[in-house]
Amino acid sequence: MQGSFEYFVDQLINGLSLGSIYGLIAIGYTMVYGIIGMINFAHGEIFMIGAFISLISFLLLGLAGITYVPLAILIVLLITMILVPVYGWTLERIAYRPLRGSPRLAALITAIGMSIFLQNYVQLLQGARNKPIQPIIRGGVELMRKGEYTVLLSYLQMLIFVLFIVFMVVFTVIISRTSLGREQRACEQDQGMAALLGINVDRTISLTFVMGAALAAVAGLIFLMRYGAIDFFIGFLAGLKAFTAAVLGGIGSVPGAMLGGLLIGLIEAFWSGYFTIEYKDVAAYSILILVLIFRPTGLLGKPDIEKV
């Protein structure tokens, strides 16, 4: 069936749903880099914490007798998007703000250190074993059939696409149409001049971390429902893929992060479906290398203009 159109559509759906997760995480990387010029390597662990908070919230709702699935998902989404940004804000306030005027290497080492710290923090609190959860959403819609092979668009995949589109639209509007978005773009261009114009640079940067953490929280919830099991190490692997997506799309470009995430998801899905799954990561990174050779700024990135 690998040569059939039905199989192609199936892999396309799988790739887009996986890419949606990468895209949501990648925006956090690209927003932080766009404003303060550093890579927040602890962002993958923020995503991982979002998955754990979602798991704990589902378990508590089950104990409370709330079994209506749409209501449970909405409550968990709200809880996760409230609690996870607290970690993002704390990370910026304690680990990164004191080093803002330091060499970039100091901030980079700190980011790696915070990544390791958060991994061990969750491992000590939750243990090292996988934490499974029963499927939250079952069933789907049959799109096409050929013989015994059925292409199914699951209700979970529909929810993933809806959440991805809704949050992309909301955050795009925030960045392009609101005063906070204008302040973020001003800080991206010149923090010193933005401060002279009355913009609270510290607050703007903190809110950027909060926004990125909120999207990572949504990605953590989606990851939990899609795979049904999590552990303390998922943030490293997903964060690395999301960082790759951000670079592929053009680091500093929010639309580029979305596009890069979808492309990485599609590359992994099609490579796993048509070739061997062991080398899907090699395929993704090879595409990244090729893009950067011919377009060093990424697909939608813009070259940095040196201020003199």
Summary of the structure (lengths in Angstrom):
residues: 308
radius of gyration: 19.8
end to end distance: 59.2
largest distance: 68.0
contacts: 1065
relative contact order: 0.20
helix: 74%
strand: 6%
